[in-house]
Amino acid sequence: MTQPTITINHLANALSAKITGDPTRTATDVTHDSRQVREGTLFVAIKGSTVDGHRFIDDVLRRGAAGIISEQSCPEDFAGTWLQVANARKALAVAASAVNGEPSRDLSLVGITGTNGKTTTTYLCFALAETAGQFPAMLTTVEYRIGEMSQEAVRTTPEASDTNRFLRQAVEAGSKMAVMEASSQAIDLHRCDGLHFQVAVFTNLTQDHLDYHGTMESYFEAKKQLFDGSLGSSPSASVVNIDDEWGQKLAADLRASGQRVVTTAQNSDADITGTNVDVSLIRGTSFDLTSPLGQIRITSPLVGKPHVYNMLSAAGVAIELGYDLAAIKAAFEKCVGAPGRFERVPHDGDFAVIVDYAHTDDALRNTLRTAKDLTTGRIITVFGCGGDRDRSKRRPMGDAAGELSDLVIITSDNPRNEDPLKIIASIEEGVRSRTEAYEVISDRRDAIGRAISLAESGDVVIIAGKGHENYQIIGGDKFHFDDREVAADALARRNEVV
């Protein structure tokens, strides 16, 4: 990748920074990770909740750092180049965009935020661009991809330095369009600052991450920054799901400020709607898509009404990017979505096994309602909740599972540093308020095996929470664990017994 060079003085002007040292030095990269520093790299010293980046200044100087960016004033005995800024995280984002030649300006960049549906909508937008003859790139919870080149994702939304390097690589590879998930925490931590989005998408807002945001209002305000210009510029258009009450508020706020809003819905009057929905585990999902370009019948391998919302959002993006209805129809017909999103585990039995990433009460309700619409048999649900994460959603998830399942098996997810049995006890309160038909099996492998051993003709086994993840974290240990593989093993053992 050809790395642009930029002078410290130019960056200081962009950052409104106070320079101490040589302003004529050039920078080829910027990072907050001392391990990434090479000759010519600017190091942003961020004081985090657990680690203070200032501890690594001596190390990065030995590595050839071009200078230091910090909220602190330059130490009297510091001999290098120092840029003092008001906000180090925001400076990291702005500097990352600048040293990479503002790659988001060379792309039709799409940002997608919301509690549920971000990943699948991202995959749909990627498929749309491919179908329209583009060479797209995407940043998702699952993977970072440019065309067919893929690497496993480290986090939903990377740090600004990693994102801008990725986008520059995409531009040089020939991409004209890129789509990325924008999580509320990433937005709040300024990882998306300085990016120029052509289209921003709001899927929905339900309870999640309140351990971080505190209230739903704060959660909403964090996501709203993707749309309202807080990141440095407003998108050319915002695609908003107005069947969601927070989406209605967002659309009203944006329109009041004179911004272009494209609304989507299944149950409301909107610019783009999905009606006459038909869902089948065998056939997938079909519906009538009505848009400003006309109406077409969509048939998709994705299963469930929640995916109709994802397709409506993606259709809104497609129309704003100039794609026609034929491209939309063709893309939706071939896109199987993201791994671990209502993903069927193949087998020859007469019951279904579904692995799904649902890890909020709203997402779990959507998944279980989809399953109920598709079967006359029982719903057997296996799930847990992650440790060291939002504790307020545990009982509501138990409530959802108890209400909509015929049998619930409560188990572990990624307990991390919490006691798995205490997490399970919180979930159990919600389940027990709705049903007595539940079991507690803390070992996730045993829980999945138990559910599959109990399945009968016409039943659906839902294994929720981890989706595409191929690991489990217990204490400080992370080891391989893939719900799809574990389910396949359990199905094979069941067949051997039969």
C-alpha positions in Angstrom: 0.0 0.0 0.0 1.3 3.4 -0.9 1.4 5.5 2.2 0.9 9.3 1.9 3.2 11.6 3.8 2.0 14.7 5.6 3.9 17.4 7.6 3.5 17.7 11.3 2.5 21.4 10.8 -0.3 20.4 8.4 -1.6 17.9 11.0 -1.3 20.4 13.8 -3.6 22.8 11.8 -6.1 20.1 11.3 -6.0 19.1 14.9 -5.9 22.7 16.3 -2.8 21.4 18.2 0.0 23.2 20.0 3.3 22.1 18.5 6.5 21.7 20.5 9.5 20.6 18.3 10.1 20.4 14.6 6.9 21.2 12.6 8.5 20.3 9.3 8.9 16.6 10.1 6.7 14.2 8.0 4.4 11.5 9.2 3.4 8.4 7.3 1.1 6.8 9.8 -0.6 7.3 13.2 -1.6 4.9 15.9 -2.4 4.6 19.6 -0.9 1.1 19.7 2.8 1.3 20.6 3.4 -2.1 18.9 2.4 -0.6 15.5 4.9 2.2 15.7 7.5 2.3 12.9 9.8 5.0 11.5 7.6 8.0 10.7 4.6 7.0 12.8 2.8 9.5 15.0 1.9 8.0 18.4 -1.3 9.1 20.1 -0.9 8.7 23.9 -4.4 8.0 25.2 -5.0 7.6 29.0 -7.6 4.8 29.1 -9.4 3.2 32.0 -6.8 0.5 32.4 -3.7 1.5 30.5 -2.1 4.9 30.1 -0.4 5.3 26.7 2.1 7.8 28.1 3.9 4.8 29.6 5.1 3.8 26.2 6.5 7.1 25.0 10.2 6.0 25.5 9.5 2.8 23.6 7.8 4.4 20.6 10.6 7.0 20.3 13.1 4.1 20.1 11.0 2.6 17.4 11.3 5.8 15.3 8.1 7.7 16.1 7.8 11.0 14.3 6.1 12.6 17.3 3.6 12.3 20.1 0.0 13.5 20.2 -1.4 14.0 23.7 -3.8 15.9 25.8 -1.0 16.7 28.2 1.4 19.5 27.8 4.9 18.7 26.5 7.3 17.6 29.3 10.1 20.1 29.8 12.8 17.5 29.2 11.2 16.1 26.0 13.5 16.5 23.0 11.2 15.3 20.2 8.0 16.7 18.5 4.9 17.0 20.6 1.4 18.0 19.6 -0.9 18.9 22.5 -4.7 18.5 21.7 -8.0 18.9 23.5 -9.2 15.3 22.8 -6.7 12.6 22.0 -9.3 10.1 20.6 -10.8 12.7 18.3 -7.2 13.7 17.2 -6.4 10.0 16.5 -9.4 9.9 14.1 -8.7 13.2 12.3 -5.0 12.4 12.0 -5.7 8.9 10.7 -7.9 10.3 8.0 -5.3 12.9 7.1 -2.2 10.7 6.9 -4.1 8.2 4.8 -5.2 10.8 2.3 -8.9 11.0 3.5 -9.8 7.6 1.8 -13.5 7.9 2.8 -13.8 10.8 0.3 -12.7 8.4 -2.5 -15.5 5.9 -1.7 -19.2 5.7 -1.5 -19.0 5.0 2.2 -22.1 3.5 4.0 -22.3 3.4 7.8 -24.8 1.1 9.6 -25.8 1.4 13.2 -28.5 -0.1 15.4 -28.9 -2.7 18.1 -29.8 -5.6 15.8 -29.4 -6.2 12.1 -26.1 -4.3 11.4 -24.1 -7.3 10.3 -26.7 -8.8 8.0 -27.5 -5.4 6.5 -23.8 -4.8 5.8 -23.5 -8.2 4.0 -26.6 -7.3 1.9 -25.1 -3.9 0.9 -21.8 -5.7 0.0 -23.8 -8.1 -2.2 -25.7 -5.2 -3.8 -22.5 -3.5 -4.8 -21.0 -6.7 -6.2 -24.2 -7.3 -8.2 -24.0 -3.7 -9.5 -20.5 -4.4 -10.8 -18.6 -2.7 -8.0 -15.6 -4.0 -6.2 -16.8 -3.4 -2.6 -15.2 -3.5 0.8 -16.8 -4.1 4.2 -16.0 -3.9 7.9 -18.3 -6.2 10.0 -18.4 -7.9 13.3 -17.5 -11.1 11.5 -14.8 -10.1 9.0 -13.0 -7.3 7.2 -13.2 -7.8 3.4 -12.0 -6.2 0.2 -13.5 -8.1 -2.7 -12.6 -11.8 -2.0 -9.7 -10.8 0.4 -10.9 -11.4 4.0 -9.5 -11.4 7.5 -11.2 -12.1 10.8 -12.6 -9.1 12.6 -11.0 -7.9 15.8 -14.0 -5.8 16.8 -17.3 -4.6 15.3 -15.8 -1.1 14.5 -12.0 -0.9 14.4 -10.0 2.0 15.8 -9.9 5.0 13.5 -6.3 4.3 12.5 -7.1 0.8 11.5 -10.3 1.8 9.6 -8.5 4.5 7.6 -5.7 2.2 6.7 -8.2 -0.4 5.6 -10.2 2.2 3.5 -6.9 3.4 1.8 -6.1 -0.2 1.0 -9.6 -0.7 -0.5 -9.2 2.4 -2.6 -5.9 1.3 -3.9 -7.3 -2.2 -4.7 -10.0 -0.5 -6.8 -13.0 -0.2 -4.5 -15.5 2.5 -5.2 -17.9 1.5 -2.4 -17.4 0.4 1.2 -19.9 -0.4 4.0 -19.2 -0.7 7.7 -20.9 -1.3 11.0 -20.8 1.6 13.4 -21.3 0.5 17.0 -22.6 3.0 19.6 -19.4 2.6 21.7 -17.2 3.1 18.7 -19.1 6.3 17.8 -18.9 7.5 21.4 -15.1 6.8 21.4 -14.6 8.9 18.2 -13.6 5.9 16.0 -15.8 7.2 13.2 -14.9 10.9 13.5 -13.5 12.3 10.3 -15.2 9.7 8.0 -17.3 11.0 5.2 -20.4 8.8 4.9 -22.6 9.0 1.8 -25.4 7.0 3.4 -26.0 6.3 7.1 -28.5 3.6 8.2 -30.5 3.2 11.4 -31.9 -0.3 11.9 -33.4 -0.1 15.4 -32.7 0.5 19.0 -33.4 -1.9 21.8 -31.9 -2.5 25.2 -28.2 -3.3 25.1 -24.9 -1.9 26.2 -26.6 0.0 29.1 -23.6 -1.0 31.2 -21.7 1.5 29.0 -24.3 4.1 28.1 -26.4 4.1 31.3 -29.7 5.0 29.7 -31.6 4.4 26.5 -31.5 8.1 25.9 -27.7 8.2 26.1 -27.5 5.1 23.9 -29.7 6.8 21.3 -27.7 10.1 21.4 -24.5 8.1 20.8 -26.0 6.5 17.7 -27.5 9.8 16.5 -24.0 11.2 16.1 -23.6 9.1 12.9 -26.4 11.1 11.3 -26.4 14.7 12.7 -23.0 16.0 11.7 -21.3 15.3 15.1 -18.5 13.3 13.4 -17.4 16.2 11.2 -19.9 16.0 8.3 -23.5 14.8 7.8 -24.3 11.9 5.4 -25.9 12.8 2.0 -28.9 10.6 3.1 -30.0 8.7 6.1 -32.0 5.5 5.8 -34.2 5.0 8.9 -36.5 2.2 10.1 -39.6 4.0 11.4 -41.4 0.9 12.7 -38.9 1.5 15.5 -40.0 4.2 18.0 -36.4 5.6 18.2 -36.2 5.5 14.4 -39.3 7.7 14.3 -37.6 10.2 16.7 -34.4 10.1 14.6 -36.3 10.7 11.3 -38.2 13.6 12.8 -35.1 15.2 14.3 -33.1 14.9 11.1 -35.9 16.3 8.9 -36.3 19.2 11.3 -32.7 20.0 10.6 -33.2 19.9 6.9 -31.4 16.6 6.2 -32.5 14.0 3.6 -34.2 11.0 5.2 -35.4 7.8 3.5 -37.8 5.9 5.7 -38.4 2.1 5.7 -41.1 0.0 7.4 -43.3 -3.1 7.3 -46.1 -1.7 9.4 -46.1 2.1 8.7 -46.3 4.4 5.7 -42.7 4.9 4.5 -40.7 5.6 1.4 -39.7 1.9 1.1 -42.0 -0.8 2.5 -42.2 -4.6 2.7 -45.6 -6.2 2.5 -47.2 -9.6 1.9 -44.3 -11.4 3.7 -44.1 -15.1 3.3 -41.5 -17.0 5.4 -40.4 -20.7 5.2 -37.5 -22.7 6.6 -37.4 -24.4 3.2 -38.0 -21.5 0.8 -36.6 -18.6 2.8 -38.5 -15.3 2.7 -40.4 -13.5 0.0 -42.2 -10.1 0.1 -43.3 -7.2 -2.0 -40.8 -4.4 -2.0 -42.4 -1.0 -2.8 -40.0 1.9 -3.4 -39.7 5.2 -5.3 -38.3 3.1 -8.2 -41.4 0.9 -8.3 -42.6 -2.4 -6.8 -41.0 -5.9 -7.2 -41.4 -9.3 -5.5 -38.3 -10.2 -3.5 -37.3 -13.8 -2.8 -34.4 -14.4 -0.4 -32.7 -17.3 1.2 -32.7 -15.4 4.5 -35.4 -16.6 6.9 -37.6 -14.4 9.0 -39.4 -11.0 9.1 -36.5 -9.3 10.9 -34.5 -9.9 7.7 -37.1 -8.1 5.7 -36.1 -5.0 7.7 -32.5 -5.6 6.9 -33.4 -5.9 3.2 -35.5 -2.7 3.3 -32.5 -0.8 4.8 -30.1 -2.2 2.2 -32.6 -1.4 -0.6 -32.6 2.2 0.7 -28.8 2.3 0.4 -28.9 0.8 -3.1 -31.4 3.4 -4.3 -29.3 6.2 -2.8 -26.2 4.8 -4.5 -27.9 4.7 -7.9 -28.5 0.9 -8.2 -31.7 -0.2 -10.0 -34.5 -2.7 -9.0 -33.0 -5.5 -11.1 -29.7 -5.2 -9.1 -31.6 -5.2 -5.8 -33.6 -8.3 -6.7 -30.6 -10.2 -8.0 -28.5 -9.4 -4.9 -31.2 -10.4 -2.5 -31.8 -13.6 -4.3 -28.2 -14.7 -3.8 -27.1 -13.2 -0.5 -27.2 -15.8 2.3 -26.4 -13.1 4.9 -23.9 -13.2 7.7 -22.6 -16.4 9.4 -24.5 -17.2 12.6 -27.5 -15.1 11.8 -30.5 -17.6 11.9 -28.1 -20.1 10.3 -29.4 -23.6 9.8 -27.2 -26.5 10.8 -27.6 -29.0 8.0 -28.7 -32.6 8.8 -31.2 -35.2 7.5 -33.5 -35.2 10.4 -37.2 -34.0 10.5 -36.5 -31.1 12.9 -34.5 -27.9 12.5 -31.4 -26.7 14.4 -30.7 -22.9 14.2 -27.7 -21.0 15.4 -28.3 -17.3 16.0 -26.3 -14.4 17.3 -29.3 -13.0 19.3 -27.8 -11.6 22.5 -30.5 -9.0 23.5 -34.0 -9.7 24.6 -35.4 -8.0 21.5 -33.2 -10.0 19.2 -34.1 -13.2 21.0 -37.8 -12.4 20.7 -37.5 -11.8 17.0 -35.6 -15.1 16.5 -38.1 -17.1 18.5 -41.1 -15.5 16.8 -39.6 -16.3 13.5 -39.2 -19.9 14.6 -42.7 -20.1 15.8 -44.0 -18.8 12.5 -42.2 -21.6 10.7 -43.1 -24.7 12.7 -46.1 -26.5 14.3 -43.7 -28.3 16.6 -41.9 -27.2 19.8 -39.4 -24.4 20.3 -36.4 -25.6 22.3 -34.1 -22.7 23.2 -30.5 -22.9 24.5 -28.8 -19.7 25.5 -26.8 -17.8 28.2 -25.5 -14.3 28.7 -21.9 -13.0 28.6 -20.0 -12.1 31.8 -18.5 -8.7 32.4 -21.2 -7.2 30.2 -24.6 -5.5 30.5 -26.2 -7.3 33.5 -29.5 -5.5 33.0 -30.5 -7.6 30.0 -30.2 -11.0 31.6 -33.6 -11.2 33.2 -35.3 -9.7 30.2 -33.7 -12.3 27.9 -34.9 -15.0 30.3 -38.4 -13.5 30.2 -38.3 -13.6 26.4 -37.1 -17.2 26.2 -39.6 -18.4 28.8 -42.5 -16.6 27.1 -41.8 -17.9 23.5 -40.2 -21.3 24.1 -41.7 -24.7 24.9 -38.5 -25.6 26.7 -35.6 -23.4 27.8 -32.1 -24.8 28.6 -30.1 -22.1 30.4 -26.4 -22.4 29.9 -23.2 -20.4 29.8 -22.2 -18.0 27.0 -18.8 -16.3 27.6 -18.8 -16.1 31.4 -15.4 -14.4 31.4 -14.5 -13.4 34.9 -17.9 -13.8 36.4 -19.3 -16.9 38.2 -21.3 -18.7 35.4 -23.9 -19.9 38.0 -24.6 -16.4 39.1 -25.2 -15.3 35.5 -27.5 -18.3 35.1 -29.4 -17.4 38.3 -30.2 -13.9 36.9 -31.5 -15.4 33.6 -33.4 -18.0 35.6 -35.4 -15.3 37.3 -36.8 -14.2 34.0 -37.5 -17.7 32.6 -39.2 -18.8 35.8 -41.5 -15.8 35.7 -42.9 -17.2 32.4 -42.6 -21.0 32.5 -41.6 -24.0 34.6 -40.4 -25.8 31.5 -36.7 -25.2 31.7 -33.4 -26.9 32.7 -30.1 -25.5 33.8 -27.0 -27.0 32.3 -24.0 -24.8 32.7 -21.7 -26.6 30.3 -22.7 -25.2 26.9 -21.6 -28.4 25.0 -23.8 -30.5 27.2 -26.7 -28.1 27.0 -26.6 -28.2 23.2 -26.4 -32.0 23.2 -29.3 -32.2 25.6 -31.5 -29.9 23.4 -30.8 -31.9 20.3 -31.4 -35.3 22.0 -34.9 -34.0 23.0 -35.9 -32.7 19.6 -38.8 -34.5 17.9 -40.4 -34.3 14.4 -41.3 -30.7 13.6 -39.4 -29.1 16.5 -36.9 -26.2 16.1 -33.8 -26.0 18.3 -32.6 -22.5 18.7 -29.0 -22.1 19.9 -28.7 -18.4 20.7 -26.2 -15.8 21.7 -22.8 -16.6 20.1 -23.7 -17.0 16.4 -20.6 -16.8 14.3 -18.2 -16.8 17.2 -15.8 -19.7 17.3 -14.5 -19.4 20.8 -15.6 -19.4 24.5 -14.0 -17.3 27.2 -14.0 -18.7 30.7 -11.9 -16.8 33.3 -8.8 -15.6 31.5 -8.9 -18.6 29.0 -10.1 -18.4 25.4 -10.6 -21.7 23.6 -12.2 -22.9 20.4 -16.0 -23.4 20.6 -18.3 -23.1 17.7 -22.1 -23.6 18.3 -22.5 -24.9 14.7 -19.7 -27.5 15.1 -21.0 -28.6 18.5 -24.5 -28.9 17.2 -23.3 -31.0 14.2 -21.4 -33.3 16.6 -24.5 -33.7 18.7 -26.6 -34.5 15.6 -24.0 -37.1 14.5 -24.1 -38.8 17.9 -27.9 -38.8 17.9 -27.9 -40.5 14.5 -25.4 -43.1 15.7 -27.7 -44.0 18.6 -30.7 -44.3 16.2 
